Amino acid sequence: VQLQASGGGLVQPGGSLRLSCATSRSIFSVNRMGWFRQAPGKQRELVASITSGGRTDYADSVNGRFTISRDNAKSTVYLQMDNLKPEDTAVYYCNAITGLIPLYPWGQGTLVTVSS
């Protein structure tokens, strides 16, 4: 199962990053996809999701700042993160989900660090 997140890095508060997650067509085409994050010492949390039809949902903490999207031709889901805050610092992961439950083993995450 391929769930490879990329695009993380170090950014100043107020800055932007765009994360990408490539997966297999068999996973991508039939599933709701989600972006999760895990900050040091905290549980992993779902921050954004998108259905196969394009309906999106966001955690309150990122609503209005993050935008999830998907490219069906590339079986890739994206997370555009704007106006980043230090509390957004975490390792970000993607997964197919049902409800709030991830369906597959976690792939490699990508570290986002927001710091001046």
Salt bridges, closest charged atoms under 4 A:
GLU45 OE2 - ARG37 NE 2.82
ASP57 OD2 - ARG32 NH2 3.98
ASP57 OD2 - ARG55 NE 3.86
ASP88 OD1 - ARG37 NH1 2.88
ASP88 OD2 - ARG65 NH1 2.72
